[in-house]
């Protein structure tokens, strides 16, 4: 079965302002993805159900489905009661797993009919685990709400792990003008900074060094994807790369770090004109 995973992949601190910027990759059930997106201080992207082949998605749901971490008794309100135990818990888990079989079957039929994955992949998402990337300079509100006992149990796990990693990990010290660049390998650090920014943006869009078909990515593949993103106005993957500033000014939803997307005049796609 799939489990929640949280990894701190890039953690930077500006030498001048002492402001920190952290980037995490997180494996979570698709049904709590919206809980993270609601925190607008954080920049995030997920592996899209529209991009991953239907057969691959179906295999994940069939052979490694996500099971909720907590099954509580029903009661009024958003939060469940005491945990089910014994035969009730056993059957609750079985019901959750059995319930996916009919959607998986109809998902298979839809694929055979030629229905595009952007439609049929949606019907099996409750059991799907998704990989996401999250970056931010401001984490207090997220911790306050998502580590609270009233939060969704899966979100409590994510928040607790993020908090632990932020407290136990020493960030890399970054000088003013230098860049926070997730997914850049040691062997790629000698590349020009403009190339590294493009590579990082492409990999943040995929949440991976690899292509969606499982093949290893290359610099050329990454730059092609970057050009596709920017030419079509998909700017959010360019929020995770950021340049250390000498002042605690806002840039998008970051403070003290200038986001890569802010280098582009058309990054707001026509909104907020003066």
VENTARA-V991244 format. One record per pair of residues at least 4 apart in sequence whose ideal C-beta (glycine too) atoms are under 8 Angstrom apart, sorted by the first residue. I is the first residue (numbers start at 0). J is the second residue. If there is no record, write none. Layout:
# VENTARA-V991244
i->I j->J
i->I j->J
This chain:
# VENTARA-V991244
i->0 j->63
i->0 j->64
i->0 j->65
i->0 j->66
i->1 j->26
i->1 j->28
i->1 j->59
i->1 j->63
i->1 j->64
i->1 j->65
i->1 j->128
i->2 j->26
i->3 j->25
i->3 j->26
i->3 j->27
i->3 j->28
i->3 j->68
i->3 j->153
i->3 j->156
i->3 j->157
i->3 j->160
i->4 j->25
i->4 j->26
i->5 j->23
i->5 j->24
i->5 j->25
i->5 j->26
i->5 j->157
i->5 j->160
i->5 j->161
i->5 j->164
i->6 j->23
i->6 j->24
i->6 j->25
i->7 j->21
i->7 j->22
i->7 j->23
i->7 j->164
i->7 j->165
i->7 j->168
i->8 j->22
i->8 j->23
i->8 j->24
i->8 j->132
i->8 j->181
i->8 j->182
i->9 j->20
i->9 j->21
i->9 j->22
i->9 j->134
i->9 j->179
i->9 j->180
i->9 j->181
i->9 j->182
i->10 j->19
i->10 j->20
i->10 j->21
i->10 j->22
i->10 j->165
i->10 j->168
i->10 j->169
i->10 j->170
i->10 j->171
i->11 j->19
i->11 j->20
i->11 j->21
i->11 j->170
i->11 j->171
i->11 j->172
i->11 j->173
i->11 j->179
i->11 j->243
i->12 j->17
i->12 j->18
i->12 j->19
i->12 j->20
i->12 j->170
i->12 j->171
i->12 j->172
i->12 j->173
i->13 j->17
i->13 j->18
i->13 j->19
i->13 j->173
i->13 j->174
i->13 j->175
i->13 j->243
i->13 j->244
i->13 j->255
i->13 j->256
i->14 j->172
i->14 j->173
i->14 j->174
i->14 j->175
i->14 j->243
i->15 j->174
i->15 j->175
i->15 j->243
i->15 j->245
i->16 j->243
i->16 j->244
i->16 j->245
i->16 j->246
i->16 j->247
i->16 j->255
i->18 j->136
i->18 j->243
i->18 j->247
i->18 j->254
i->18 j->255
i->18 j->256
i->19 j->136
i->19 j->165
i->19 j->170
i->20 j->134
i->20 j->135
i->20 j->136
i->20 j->179
i->20 j->241
i->20 j->253
i->20 j->255
i->20 j->256
i->21 j->134
i->21 j->135
i->21 j->136
i->21 j->138
i->21 j->164
i->21 j->165
i->21 j->170
i->22 j->132
i->22 j->133
i->22 j->134
i->22 j->179
i->22 j->181
i->22 j->239
i->23 j->132
i->23 j->133
i->23 j->134
i->23 j->161
i->23 j->164
i->24 j->130
i->24 j->131
i->24 j->132
i->24 j->206
i->25 j->35
i->25 j->130
i->25 j->131
i->25 j->132
i->25 j->133
i->25 j->157
i->26 j->128
i->26 j->129
i->26 j->130
i->26 j->131
i->27 j->31
i->27 j->32
i->27 j->35
i->27 j->128
i->27 j->129
i->27 j->131
i->27 j->153
i->27 j->157
i->28 j->32
i->28 j->65
i->28 j->67
i->28 j->125
i->28 j->127
i->28 j->128
i->28 j->129
i->28 j->153
i->29 j->48
i->29 j->65
i->29 j->124
i->29 j->125
i->29 j->127
i->29 j->128
i->29 j->129
i->30 j->124
i->30 j->125
i->31 j->35
i->31 j->151
i->31 j->153
i->31 j->154
i->31 j->157
i->32 j->36
i->32 j->45
i->32 j->129
i->32 j->131
i->33 j->37
i->34 j->145
i->34 j->150
i->34 j->151
i->34 j->154
i->35 j->41
i->35 j->43
i->35 j->131
i->35 j->133
i->35 j->154
i->35 j->157
i->36 j->43
i->38 j->135
i->38 j->140
i->38 j->141
i->38 j->144
i->39 j->252
i->40 j->135
i->40 j->136
i->40 j->137
i->40 j->138
i->40 j->140
i->40 j->141
i->40 j->252
i->41 j->133
i->41 j->134
i->41 j->135
i->41 j->137
i->41 j->138
i->41 j->141
i->41 j->252
i->42 j->133
i->42 j->134
i->42 j->135
i->42 j->235
i->42 j->238
i->42 j->239
i->42 j->251
i->42 j->252
i->42 j->253
i->42 j->258
i->43 j->131
i->43 j->132
i->43 j->133
i->43 j->134
i->44 j->131
i->44 j->132
i->44 j->203
i->44 j->204
i->44 j->206
i->44 j->235
i->44 j->236
i->44 j->239
i->45 j->129
i->45 j->130
i->45 j->131
i->45 j->132
i->45 j->206
i->46 j->50
i->46 j->51
i->46 j->129
i->46 j->130
i->46 j->131
i->46 j->205
i->46 j->206
i->46 j->207
i->46 j->211
i->47 j->51
i->48 j->56
i->48 j->116
i->48 j->117
i->48 j->120
i->48 j->121
i->48 j->124
i->48 j->127
i->48 j->129
i->49 j->116
i->49 j->117
i->49 j->120
i->50 j->211
i->51 j->55
i->51 j->56
i->51 j->116
i->51 j->120
i->51 j->211
i->52 j->56
i->52 j->116
i->52 j->211
i->52 j->212
i->53 j->57
i->53 j->106
i->53 j->109
i->53 j->110
i->53 j->116
i->53 j->119
i->53 j->120
i->54 j->58
i->54 j->110
i->55 j->59
i->56 j->60
i->56 j->106
i->56 j->116
i->56 j->120
i->56 j->123
i->56 j->127
i->57 j->61
i->57 j->103
i->57 j->106
i->57 j->107
i->57 j->110
i->57 j->123
i->58 j->62
i->59 j->63
i->59 j->64
i->59 j->127
i->59 j->128
i->60 j->64
i->60 j->99
i->60 j->102
i->60 j->103
i->60 j->106
i->60 j->123
i->60 j->126
i->60 j->127
i->61 j->99
i->61 j->103
i->63 j->128
i->64 j->96
i->64 j->99
i->64 j->126
i->64 j->127
i->65 j->126
i->65 j->127
i->65 j->128
i->66 j->92
i->66 j->95
i->66 j->96
i->67 j->95
i->67 j->152
i->67 j->153
i->68 j->152
i->68 j->153
i->68 j->156
i->69 j->79
i->69 j->82
i->69 j->152
i->70 j->79
i->70 j->82
i->70 j->83
i->70 j->88
i->70 j->91
i->70 j->92
i->71 j->78
i->71 j->79
i->71 j->80
i->71 j->81
i->71 j->82
i->71 j->83
i->72 j->79
i->72 j->80
i->72 j->81
i->72 j->82
i->72 j->83
i->73 j->79
i->73 j->80
i->74 j->78
i->74 j->79
i->74 j->80
i->77 j->149
i->78 j->149
i->82 j->88
i->83 j->87
i->83 j->88
i->83 j->91
i->84 j->88
i->85 j->89
i->86 j->90
i->87 j->91
i->88 j->92
i->89 j->93
i->90 j->94
i->91 j->95
i->92 j->96
i->93 j->97
i->94 j->98
i->95 j->99
i->95 j->126
i->98 j->102
i->99 j->103
i->99 j->123
i->99 j->125
i->99 j->126
i->100 j->104
i->101 j->105
i->102 j->106
i->102 j->122
i->102 j->123
i->103 j->107
i->103 j->123
i->104 j->108
i->105 j->109
i->105 j->122
i->106 j->110
i->106 j->119
i->106 j->120
i->106 j->122
i->106 j->123
i->107 j->111
i->108 j->112
i->109 j->114
i->109 j->118
i->109 j->119
i->109 j->122
i->110 j->114
i->110 j->116
i->110 j->119
i->114 j->118
i->114 j->119
i->115 j->119
i->116 j->120
i->117 j->121
i->120 j->124
i->123 j->127
i->130 j->206
i->130 j->207
i->131 j->206
i->132 j->181
i->132 j->203
i->132 j->206
i->132 j->239
i->134 j->181
i->134 j->238
i->134 j->239
i->134 j->241
i->134 j->253
i->135 j->141
i->135 j->252
i->135 j->253
i->136 j->253
i->136 j->254
i->136 j->255
i->136 j->256
i->137 j->252
i->137 j->254
i->138 j->142
i->138 j->161
i->138 j->162
i->138 j->165
i->139 j->143
i->140 j->144
i->141 j->145
i->141 j->158
i->141 j->161
i->142 j->146
i->142 j->158
i->142 j->161
i->142 j->162
i->143 j->147
i->144 j->150
i->145 j->150
i->145 j->154
i->145 j->155
i->145 j->157
i->145 j->158
i->146 j->150
i->146 j->155
i->146 j->158
i->146 j->159
i->146 j->162
i->147 j->155
i->148 j->155
i->150 j->154
i->150 j->155
i->150 j->158
i->151 j->155
i->152 j->156
i->153 j->157
i->154 j->158
i->155 j->159
i->156 j->160
i->157 j->161
i->158 j->162
i->159 j->163
i->160 j->164
i->161 j->165
i->162 j->166
i->163 j->167
i->164 j->168
i->173 j->177
i->173 j->178
i->173 j->179
i->173 j->243
i->174 j->243
i->175 j->243
i->175 j->244
i->175 j->245
i->176 j->242
i->176 j->243
i->177 j->242
i->177 j->243
i->178 j->192
i->178 j->195
i->178 j->196
i->178 j->240
i->178 j->241
i->178 j->242
i->178 j->243
i->179 j->239
i->179 j->240
i->179 j->241
i->179 j->242
i->179 j->243
i->179 j->256
i->180 j->195
i->180 j->196
i->180 j->199
i->180 j->240
i->181 j->199
i->181 j->202
i->181 j->203
i->181 j->239
i->181 j->240
i->182 j->198
i->182 j->199
i->182 j->202
i->182 j->203
i->182 j->208
i->183 j->187
i->183 j->188
i->183 j->195
i->183 j->198
i->183 j->199
i->184 j->188
i->184 j->208
i->187 j->195
i->187 j->198
i->187 j->218
i->188 j->195
i->190 j->194
i->190 j->195
i->190 j->198
i->190 j->218
i->191 j->195
i->192 j->196
i->193 j->197
i->194 j->198
i->194 j->218
i->194 j->222
i->195 j->199
i->196 j->200
i->196 j->240
i->196 j->259
i->197 j->201
i->197 j->221
i->197 j->222
i->197 j->225
i->198 j->202
i->198 j->218
i->198 j->221
i->198 j->222
i->198 j->225
i->199 j->203
i->199 j->239
i->199 j->240
i->200 j->204
i->200 j->225
i->200 j->228
i->200 j->236
i->200 j->237
i->200 j->239
i->200 j->240
i->200 j->259
i->201 j->205
i->201 j->216
i->201 j->220
i->201 j->221
i->201 j->222
i->201 j->224
i->201 j->225
i->201 j->228
i->201 j->236
i->202 j->206
i->202 j->207
i->202 j->208
i->202 j->216
i->202 j->221
i->203 j->236
i->203 j->237
i->203 j->239
i->203 j->240
i->204 j->224
i->204 j->228
i->204 j->233
i->204 j->236
i->205 j->209
i->205 j->210
i->205 j->211
i->205 j->216
i->205 j->224
i->207 j->216
i->208 j->215
i->208 j->216
i->209 j->213
i->209 j->214
i->209 j->215
i->209 j->216
i->210 j->214
i->210 j->215
i->210 j->216
i->210 j->220
i->216 j->220
i->216 j->221
i->217 j->221
i->218 j->222
i->219 j->223
i->220 j->224
i->221 j->225
i->222 j->226
i->223 j->227
i->224 j->228
i->225 j->229
i->226 j->230
i->227 j->231
i->228 j->233
i->228 j->234
i->228 j->236
i->228 j->237
i->229 j->233
i->229 j->234
i->229 j->237
i->229 j->263
i->232 j->265
i->232 j->268
i->234 j->238
i->234 j->260
i->234 j->263
i->234 j->266
i->234 j->268
i->235 j->260
i->237 j->258
i->237 j->259
i->237 j->260
i->237 j->263
i->237 j->266
i->238 j->251
i->238 j->252
i->238 j->253
i->238 j->258
i->238 j->259
i->238 j->260
i->239 j->259
i->240 j->258
i->240 j->259
i->241 j->250
i->241 j->253
i->241 j->256
i->241 j->257
i->241 j->258
i->241 j->259
i->242 j->256
i->242 j->257
i->242 j->259
i->243 j->255
i->243 j->256
i->244 j->248
i->244 j->250
i->244 j->255
i->244 j->256
i->244 j->257
i->246 j->255
i->247 j->254
i->247 j->255
i->248 j->254
i->248 j->255
i->249 j->253
i->249 j->254
i->250 j->254
i->250 j->256
i->250 j->257
i->250 j->258
i->250 j->261
i->251 j->258
i->251 j->260
i->251 j->261
i->253 j->257
i->253 j->258
i->257 j->261
i->260 j->266
i->261 j->266
i->262 j->266
i->265 j->269
i->267 j->271
